[in-house]
Amino acid sequence: MSTISNEKYEAVIGLEVHAQLLTNSKAFASVSSEYGAAPNSQVTPLCLGHPGTLPVLNENLVRYIIKMGLATDCKIAEKSIFARKNYFYPDLPKGYQISQYDTPICFGGSIDIELENYSKTIGITRIHMEEDAGKSIHDQDPYHTLVDLNRAGTPLIEIVSEPDLRTPEEAYHYLAKIKQIVQYLEVCDGNMEEGSLRCDANVSIRLRGQKELGTRTELKNMNSFRNVERAISFEIERQIELVESGGKVIQQTLLWDPNKLETRQMRTKEEAHDYRYFPEPDLPPVYVTQEMLIDIRAELPELPSVRFQRFSDELSLSKDDAYILTESRVLADYFEEVLKDVNQPKAVANVILTEVLRVLNEKSISIDQFSITPKRLGELIALKMDDKINSSAMQQIFNEMLQSELSAVELAEKMNLMQVSDTGFIDPILDDVIESNPDEVQRYRDGKKALIGFFIGEVMKKSKGKANPKQVRELLLPKLENS
């Protein structure tokens, strides 16, 4: 961001995040909502807008949005109603979208974000239920736009923030936190590339110290966290340059071009009255009872912020390590599964954050696709913690485990990497080393105690790394003093 934008102007940013829910069926029709099916293979007469069809509410849509509301400290409305949002678009055959307007089910919540030098609370205006539209495909036919209605009717929640964000970096961290929460709740997979998590940004600028909001623009077509950050940065600079040159910001919807790294106009911005909202006549109000809230609250997992604090406080992990391990629920679950077999949090964290994440990054896979189970990794770490193998052997066995189903113990024995603690094996080697290095022995006796490392190293060489170094040290000390 330029100097002038930092000194003279501040940005005001609000995000509208759509999360596609992991229900088995659509919001109002009993047909699969699974991603990746053949085009137009998952539709019903309701999805196609046929006259006389009636929607039936998917109960899990309500349960999932309440989970998100509770996880973000929202108030939950006892009664909320659906509304029809009317607009024409080729991939919306009904000519309207079932959504919520003036009675959202969740409202007044917040999300805390952590940046490098400060933390901040971002208000949530509302979280409401709605159905998705279909998908228009522009790049498969040179003359026509194709329409796939598989997505039509897929259940969504829309999370609308207060205009509390001030920088593209804050927007990035806020969106990342939403992704983390929906994944922990297992209500959405958070995949922006597949469109299951989508974000629109409302951006305006104002003079620093000014209370009145400026004219905002809406940014769309941002399919990654980095593109959200880049698009907002571009739009802030565009508005500043426009105002500084004497122009005025026009309320409009802009599309982000990730190849050219610039925006282009899509349409002038609609207002709420343009959609002619009115209550959905075919769906009854949604009533949420206290019993239902208690039941759903009991289903909530340990949330990422709570888990992070527990890893830091109870397991004595560094904040950086705890942050990385809790960023993904499946990674945190994997870590805790390993701890069941070897209760050494720092050692386990070190192996996961170095070796395991290295493999995941190299193969571009997630932890649930990783070939080494938590139990097998725990056995390997336990061998090292019990001084049955050394660090080099541990690395060799880990690499072999990626290709083999054998246990760590079986591989250690097969690869002849087990350390030997048998004094009958170690004693002759110690005597040989001491006898072969009389000058070093005398120097040790004269006070050069650091030479103990030299003797241990010589023993490890002669034993080809098989001697237990801890036992070698214990046996060496009396021999060096008394020989």
C-alpha positions as CSV (number, residue, x, y, z in Angstrom):
1,M,0.0,0.0,0.0
2,S,1.4,3.4,-0.9
3,T,2.5,6.0,1.6
4,I,-0.4,8.3,0.8
5,S,-2.9,5.5,1.6
6,N,-1.3,4.9,4.9
7,E,-1.1,8.5,6.0
8,K,-4.2,10.1,4.5
9,Y,-6.8,7.3,4.0
10,E,-8.0,4.2,5.6
11,A,-9.9,1.3,4.1
12,V,-13.2,0.0,5.4
13,I,-13.7,-3.7,4.5
14,G,-16.5,-6.1,5.1
15,L,-16.6,-9.7,3.9
16,E,-19.6,-11.9,2.8
17,V,-18.5,-15.5,3.0
18,H,-20.6,-18.3,1.6
19,A,-19.9,-21.8,2.9
20,Q,-21.4,-24.8,1.1
21,L,-22.5,-27.3,3.6
22,L,-21.5,-31.0,3.8
23,T,-25.1,-32.3,3.9
24,N,-25.9,-35.4,2.0
25,S,-28.8,-33.8,0.2
26,K,-29.8,-30.3,-1.0
27,A,-31.4,-27.6,1.1
28,F,-35.0,-28.2,0.1
29,A,-34.9,-31.4,-2.1
30,S,-33.9,-35.0,-1.4
31,V,-31.2,-35.3,-4.1
32,S,-27.5,-35.6,-3.6
33,S,-25.4,-32.4,-3.3
34,E,-22.0,-34.2,-3.8
35,Y,-19.4,-32.3,-5.8
36,G,-18.0,-33.6,-9.0
37,A,-21.0,-35.5,-10.5
38,A,-21.8,-35.4,-14.2
39,P,-23.4,-32.1,-15.3
40,N,-27.2,-31.9,-14.6
41,S,-27.3,-35.4,-13.0
42,Q,-28.3,-34.3,-9.6
43,V,-31.5,-32.3,-10.2
44,T,-35.1,-32.6,-9.3
45,P,-38.2,-30.8,-10.7
46,L,-37.7,-28.3,-7.8
47,C,-34.1,-27.6,-8.9
48,L,-35.4,-27.0,-12.4
49,G,-38.1,-24.6,-11.2
50,H,-41.1,-26.7,-12.4
51,P,-44.5,-25.3,-11.4
52,G,-46.2,-27.0,-8.5
53,T,-43.0,-28.2,-6.8
54,L,-42.7,-27.6,-3.1
55,P,-39.5,-27.2,-1.0
56,V,-39.0,-29.3,2.2
57,L,-36.3,-28.0,4.6
58,N,-33.2,-30.2,5.2
59,E,-32.9,-30.4,9.0
60,N,-29.1,-30.6,8.9
61,L,-29.0,-27.2,7.2
62,V,-30.5,-25.8,10.4
63,R,-28.3,-27.8,12.7
64,Y,-25.1,-26.9,10.8
65,I,-25.8,-23.2,10.8
66,I,-26.6,-23.2,14.5
67,K,-23.2,-24.9,15.1
68,M,-21.5,-22.1,13.2
69,G,-23.5,-19.5,15.1
70,L,-22.6,-21.0,18.5
71,A,-18.9,-21.3,17.5
72,T,-18.8,-17.6,16.7
73,D,-20.7,-16.4,19.8
74,C,-23.8,-15.4,17.8
75,K,-27.2,-15.0,19.3
76,I,-29.6,-17.6,17.9
77,A,-33.1,-16.4,16.9
78,E,-36.0,-18.4,18.4
79,K,-37.9,-17.8,15.2
80,S,-36.6,-17.0,11.8
81,I,-38.3,-17.1,8.4
82,F,-37.2,-17.8,4.8
83,A,-37.6,-15.2,2.1
84,R,-37.6,-15.2,-1.7
85,K,-34.8,-13.2,-3.3
86,N,-36.0,-12.5,-6.8
87,Y,-33.7,-12.1,-9.7
88,F,-33.2,-13.5,-13.2
89,Y,-30.1,-15.4,-14.1
90,P,-29.7,-18.4,-16.5
91,D,-28.5,-20.8,-13.8
92,L,-31.5,-19.9,-11.5
93,P,-34.5,-21.5,-13.2
94,K,-37.0,-20.6,-10.5
95,G,-36.3,-16.9,-11.0
96,Y,-35.7,-16.6,-7.2
97,Q,-33.4,-17.8,-4.5
98,I,-34.7,-19.1,-1.2
99,S,-32.7,-17.1,1.4
100,Q,-33.3,-15.1,4.6
101,Y,-33.7,-11.4,4.7
102,D,-34.8,-9.5,7.8
103,T,-34.9,-12.5,10.2
104,P,-31.5,-14.3,10.0
105,I,-31.2,-17.3,12.3
106,C,-27.8,-16.2,13.7
107,F,-26.7,-12.6,14.5
108,G,-24.5,-10.4,16.6
109,G,-21.4,-12.7,16.8
110,S,-17.7,-12.2,16.5
111,I,-14.4,-13.8,15.4
112,D,-11.0,-13.1,16.9
113,I,-8.0,-12.9,14.5
114,E,-4.3,-12.9,15.3
115,L,-1.8,-10.9,13.2
116,E,1.9,-10.6,13.7
117,N,1.9,-7.6,16.0
118,Y,-1.7,-7.4,17.3
119,S,-5.0,-9.2,17.6
120,K,-8.5,-8.0,16.7
121,T,-12.1,-8.9,17.1
122,I,-14.2,-8.8,14.0
123,G,-18.0,-8.4,14.4
124,I,-20.4,-10.7,12.6
125,T,-23.6,-9.0,11.6
126,R,-25.5,-12.1,10.6
127,I,-25.3,-15.7,9.5
128,H,-28.2,-16.9,7.4
129,M,-29.4,-19.9,5.4
130,E,-29.9,-20.0,1.7
131,E,-29.7,-22.2,-1.4
132,D,-27.0,-22.0,-4.1
133,A,-27.7,-21.2,-7.7
134,G,-26.5,-23.4,-10.6
135,K,-23.2,-22.8,-12.4
136,S,-22.7,-21.0,-15.8
137,I,-19.8,-22.4,-17.7
138,H,-18.2,-20.1,-20.3
139,D,-15.1,-21.9,-21.4
140,Q,-16.3,-25.2,-22.9
141,D,-18.1,-24.0,-26.0
142,P,-16.8,-21.1,-28.2
143,Y,-20.3,-19.9,-29.0
144,H,-22.5,-20.7,-26.0
145,T,-22.6,-20.5,-22.3
146,L,-23.5,-23.9,-20.7
147,V,-25.4,-24.4,-17.5
148,D,-24.9,-27.1,-14.9
149,L,-27.7,-27.2,-12.3
150,N,-26.1,-29.8,-10.0
151,R,-25.3,-26.9,-7.6
152,A,-28.7,-25.4,-7.7
153,G,-30.3,-25.9,-4.3
154,T,-27.1,-26.9,-2.5
155,P,-27.3,-25.6,1.1
156,L,-25.3,-22.5,2.0
157,I,-24.7,-20.4,5.0
158,E,-23.7,-16.8,4.4
159,I,-21.5,-15.1,7.0
160,V,-21.6,-11.3,6.9
161,S,-19.0,-9.4,8.8
162,E,-19.3,-5.9,10.2
163,P,-17.1,-3.4,8.3
164,D,-14.4,-3.8,11.0
165,L,-11.6,-4.9,8.7
166,R,-9.0,-2.2,7.7
167,T,-6.3,-4.0,5.7
168,P,-6.1,-6.8,3.1
169,E,-4.0,-8.7,5.7
170,E,-6.8,-8.6,8.2
171,A,-9.2,-9.8,5.6
172,Y,-6.9,-12.7,4.8
173,H,-6.7,-13.8,8.4
174,Y,-10.4,-13.4,9.0
175,L,-11.2,-15.6,6.0
176,A,-8.6,-18.2,7.1
177,K,-10.2,-18.3,10.6
178,I,-13.6,-18.9,9.1
179,K,-12.2,-21.8,7.0
180,Q,-10.6,-23.2,10.1
181,I,-13.8,-23.0,12.1
182,V,-16.1,-24.6,9.4
183,Q,-13.5,-27.4,9.0
184,Y,-13.3,-28.0,12.8
185,L,-17.1,-28.2,12.9
186,E,-17.1,-30.4,9.8
187,V,-19.9,-28.5,8.2
188,C,-17.9,-27.4,5.1
189,D,-14.6,-28.6,3.6
190,G,-13.5,-25.0,3.0
191,N,-12.2,-25.7,-0.6
192,M,-12.1,-22.3,-2.3
193,E,-10.9,-23.8,-5.6
194,E,-14.0,-26.0,-5.8
195,G,-16.2,-23.2,-4.8
196,S,-17.4,-24.7,-1.4
197,L,-16.0,-21.6,0.3
198,R,-16.6,-18.3,-1.6
199,C,-15.9,-14.7,-0.6
200,D,-17.2,-11.3,-1.7
201,A,-15.6,-8.2,-0.3
202,N,-17.1,-4.8,0.2
203,V,-14.4,-2.1,0.0
204,S,-14.5,1.6,0.6
205,I,-12.0,4.3,1.6
206,R,-12.3,7.4,3.8
207,L,-10.1,10.0,5.3
208,R,-8.4,9.0,8.5
209,G,-10.5,10.2,11.5
210,Q,-13.7,10.4,9.4
211,K,-16.7,8.5,10.8
212,E,-18.9,8.5,7.6
213,L,-18.4,5.5,5.4
214,G,-17.4,6.1,1.8
215,T,-19.0,4.6,-1.3
216,R,-18.3,0.9,-1.5
217,T,-17.7,-1.5,-4.3
218,E,-18.2,-5.2,-4.2
219,L,-15.4,-7.6,-5.4
220,K,-16.3,-11.1,-6.7
221,N,-14.5,-14.0,-8.4
222,M,-11.7,-14.4,-5.8
223,N,-10.9,-18.2,-5.6
224,S,-8.1,-18.2,-3.1
225,F,-7.0,-16.5,0.1
226,R,-4.1,-14.7,-1.8
227,N,-6.5,-13.5,-4.5
228,V,-8.8,-12.0,-1.8
229,E,-5.8,-10.2,-0.4
230,R,-4.5,-9.0,-3.8
231,A,-8.0,-7.9,-5.1
232,I,-8.7,-5.8,-2.0
233,S,-5.2,-4.2,-2.2
234,F,-5.8,-3.4,-5.8
235,E,-9.2,-1.9,-5.2
236,I,-8.0,0.2,-2.3
237,E,-5.3,1.7,-4.5
238,R,-7.7,2.2,-7.4
239,Q,-10.2,4.1,-5.2
240,I,-7.4,6.3,-3.7
241,E,-6.0,7.2,-7.1
242,L,-9.5,7.9,-8.4
243,V,-10.4,10.2,-5.5
244,E,-7.0,11.9,-5.6
245,S,-7.4,12.7,-9.3
246,G,-10.8,14.4,-8.6
247,G,-13.1,11.5,-9.5
248,K,-15.8,9.8,-7.5
249,V,-16.2,6.1,-6.5
250,I,-19.3,4.5,-8.0
251,Q,-21.2,1.8,-6.2
252,Q,-20.7,-1.3,-8.5
253,T,-19.8,-4.9,-8.6
254,L,-16.3,-5.7,-9.8
255,L,-14.8,-9.0,-11.0
256,W,-11.2,-9.8,-10.1
257,D,-9.0,-11.0,-12.9
258,P,-6.3,-13.2,-11.3
259,N,-4.3,-13.3,-14.5
260,K,-4.1,-9.6,-15.1
261,L,-4.2,-8.8,-11.3
262,E,-6.9,-6.2,-11.9
263,T,-10.7,-5.7,-11.6
264,R,-13.3,-5.1,-14.3
265,Q,-16.9,-3.9,-13.9
266,M,-19.6,-6.6,-13.8
267,R,-22.7,-4.5,-13.1
268,T,-23.8,-1.5,-11.1
269,K,-24.6,-2.6,-7.6
270,E,-28.1,-3.7,-6.7
271,E,-29.9,-2.6,-3.5
272,A,-32.1,-4.8,-1.4
273,H,-35.3,-3.4,-2.9
274,D,-34.1,-4.5,-6.4
275,Y,-34.5,-8.2,-5.3
276,R,-38.1,-7.7,-4.1
277,Y,-37.7,-9.8,-1.0
278,F,-40.9,-11.2,0.5
279,P,-41.5,-14.1,2.9
280,E,-41.2,-17.6,1.3
281,P,-44.9,-18.8,1.2
282,D,-44.0,-22.5,0.9
283,L,-41.8,-22.9,4.0
284,P,-42.9,-22.4,7.6
285,P,-40.9,-20.4,10.1
286,V,-37.9,-22.1,11.7
287,Y,-38.3,-22.4,15.5
288,V,-35.2,-23.2,17.7
289,T,-36.0,-24.5,21.1
290,Q,-33.7,-24.5,24.2
291,E,-33.5,-28.3,24.1
292,M,-32.3,-28.1,20.5
293,L,-29.6,-25.6,21.4
294,I,-28.4,-27.8,24.3
295,D,-28.3,-30.8,22.0
296,I,-26.4,-29.0,19.2
297,R,-24.0,-27.3,21.7
298,A,-23.1,-30.8,23.1
299,E,-22.0,-31.8,19.5
300,L,-19.5,-29.0,19.2
301,P,-15.9,-30.1,19.0
302,E,-13.1,-28.4,20.9
303,L,-12.7,-25.2,18.9
304,P,-9.3,-24.2,17.4
305,S,-8.7,-21.3,19.8
306,V,-9.3,-23.5,22.8
307,R,-7.2,-26.3,21.5
308,F,-4.4,-23.9,20.7
309,Q,-4.4,-22.7,24.3
310,R,-4.4,-26.3,25.7
311,F,-1.5,-27.3,23.5
312,S,0.4,-24.2,24.7
313,D,-0.5,-24.4,28.4
314,E,-0.9,-28.1,29.2
315,L,1.5,-29.7,26.6
316,S,4.1,-26.9,26.9
317,L,4.4,-26.5,23.2
318,S,5.7,-23.2,21.8
319,K,3.0,-20.9,20.4
320,D,4.3,-21.3,16.9
321,D,4.2,-25.1,17.1
322,A,0.7,-25.0,18.7
323,Y,-0.5,-22.7,16.0
324,I,0.6,-24.9,13.2
325,L,-0.7,-28.1,14.8
326,T,-4.1,-26.7,15.5
327,E,-4.5,-24.9,12.1
328,S,-6.1,-28.1,10.8
329,R,-8.4,-30.3,12.9
330,V,-7.2,-33.5,11.2
331,L,-3.6,-32.6,11.9
332,A,-4.3,-31.8,15.5
333,D,-6.3,-35.1,15.8
334,Y,-3.3,-37.0,14.3
335,F,-0.9,-35.4,16.8
336,E,-3.1,-36.4,19.7
337,E,-3.5,-39.9,18.4
338,V,0.3,-40.3,18.3
339,L,0.5,-39.0,21.9
340,K,-1.7,-42.0,23.0
341,D,1.3,-44.3,22.2
342,V,4.1,-42.0,23.3
343,N,3.4,-39.2,25.8
344,Q,6.2,-36.9,24.7
345,P,4.4,-33.8,23.2
346,K,7.6,-31.9,22.2
347,A,9.2,-34.9,20.6
348,V,6.0,-35.8,18.7
349,A,5.5,-32.2,17.6
350,N,9.0,-32.0,16.3
351,V,8.7,-35.1,14.1
352,I,5.3,-34.1,12.7
353,L,6.3,-30.5,12.0
354,T,9.5,-31.5,10.3
355,E,9.3,-35.0,8.7
356,V,5.5,-35.5,8.4
357,L,4.8,-32.0,7.0
358,R,7.8,-32.3,4.6
359,V,6.2,-35.4,3.1
360,L,2.7,-33.8,2.9
361,N,4.2,-30.7,1.1
362,E,6.3,-32.8,-1.3
363,K,3.4,-35.1,-2.2
364,S,0.7,-32.3,-2.1
365,I,-1.5,-34.5,0.2
366,S,-3.3,-34.0,3.4
367,I,-2.7,-35.8,6.7
368,D,-5.7,-38.1,6.2
369,Q,-3.9,-39.4,3.1
370,F,-0.6,-39.9,4.9
371,S,0.6,-43.5,4.7
372,I,2.0,-43.8,8.3
373,T,-0.7,-44.2,10.9
374,P,-0.5,-42.4,14.2
375,K,0.2,-45.7,16.0
376,R,3.1,-46.6,13.7
377,L,4.6,-43.1,14.1
378,G,4.2,-43.4,17.8
379,E,6.1,-46.7,17.9
380,L,9.0,-45.1,15.9
381,I,9.3,-42.1,18.2
382,A,9.1,-44.4,21.3
383,L,12.1,-46.3,19.9
384,K,14.1,-43.1,19.8
385,M,12.9,-41.9,23.2
386,D,13.9,-45.2,24.8
387,D,17.4,-45.0,23.2
388,K,16.8,-48.1,21.1
389,I,17.7,-46.2,17.9
390,N,19.6,-43.0,17.2
391,S,18.5,-40.0,15.2
392,S,20.1,-41.2,12.0
393,A,18.4,-44.6,12.3
394,M,15.1,-42.9,13.1
395,Q,15.3,-40.9,9.8
396,Q,16.1,-44.0,7.8
397,I,13.3,-46.0,9.4
398,F,10.8,-43.1,8.8
399,N,11.7,-43.0,5.1
400,E,11.3,-46.8,4.8
401,M,7.9,-46.7,6.6
402,L,6.6,-44.5,3.8
403,Q,6.9,-47.5,1.5
404,S,6.4,-50.4,3.9
405,E,3.6,-51.7,6.1
406,L,6.1,-53.1,8.6
407,S,6.2,-51.7,12.1
408,A,9.1,-49.5,13.3
409,V,10.5,-52.3,15.4
410,E,10.3,-54.8,12.5
411,L,12.1,-52.3,10.2
412,A,14.7,-51.4,12.8
413,E,15.6,-55.1,13.2
414,K,15.4,-55.8,9.5
415,M,17.7,-52.8,8.7
416,N,20.0,-53.8,11.6
417,L,19.6,-50.4,13.2
418,M,18.7,-51.3,16.8
419,Q,21.1,-49.9,19.4
420,V,22.8,-52.6,21.6
421,S,22.8,-52.2,25.3
422,D,24.5,-55.5,26.0
423,T,27.7,-54.8,28.1
424,G,29.2,-58.0,26.7
425,F,29.1,-56.3,23.3
426,I,30.1,-52.8,24.4
427,D,32.8,-53.5,27.0
428,P,35.5,-54.9,24.6
429,I,35.0,-51.9,22.3
430,L,35.5,-49.5,25.2
431,D,38.7,-51.2,26.2
432,D,40.0,-51.2,22.7
433,V,39.3,-47.4,22.3
434,I,41.0,-46.6,25.6
435,E,44.0,-48.8,24.9
436,S,44.4,-47.2,21.4
437,N,44.3,-43.6,22.6
438,P,46.6,-43.3,25.7
439,D,47.5,-39.6,25.0
440,E,43.8,-38.6,25.0
441,V,43.2,-40.7,28.2
442,Q,46.0,-38.8,29.9
443,R,44.7,-35.4,28.7
444,Y,41.2,-36.4,30.0
445,R,42.7,-37.2,33.4
446,D,44.5,-33.9,33.4
447,G,41.2,-32.1,33.3
448,K,40.1,-32.0,29.6
449,K,36.8,-33.5,30.4
450,A,35.3,-32.4,27.1
451,L,37.2,-35.3,25.5
452,I,34.4,-37.6,26.7
453,G,32.7,-36.7,23.4
454,F,35.8,-38.0,21.5
455,F,35.7,-41.3,23.2
456,I,32.0,-41.8,22.7
457,G,32.4,-41.0,19.0
458,E,35.2,-43.5,18.7
459,V,33.1,-46.2,20.3
460,M,30.1,-45.4,18.1
461,K,32.4,-45.7,15.0
462,K,33.7,-49.1,16.0
463,S,30.3,-50.3,16.9
464,K,29.0,-49.0,13.6
465,G,26.4,-46.9,15.4
466,K,24.8,-49.9,17.2
467,A,26.0,-49.1,20.7
468,N,23.6,-47.2,23.0
469,P,25.4,-43.8,23.4
470,K,23.8,-43.2,26.8
471,Q,25.1,-46.5,28.1
472,V,28.5,-46.0,26.4
473,R,28.9,-42.8,28.4
474,E,27.9,-44.5,31.7
475,L,30.4,-47.3,31.1
476,L,33.2,-45.0,29.9
477,L,33.4,-42.6,32.8
478,P,34.7,-45.1,35.4
479,K,37.0,-46.7,32.9
480,L,38.6,-43.4,32.0
481,E,39.0,-42.4,35.6
482,N,40.5,-45.7,36.8
483,S,42.2,-47.3,33.8
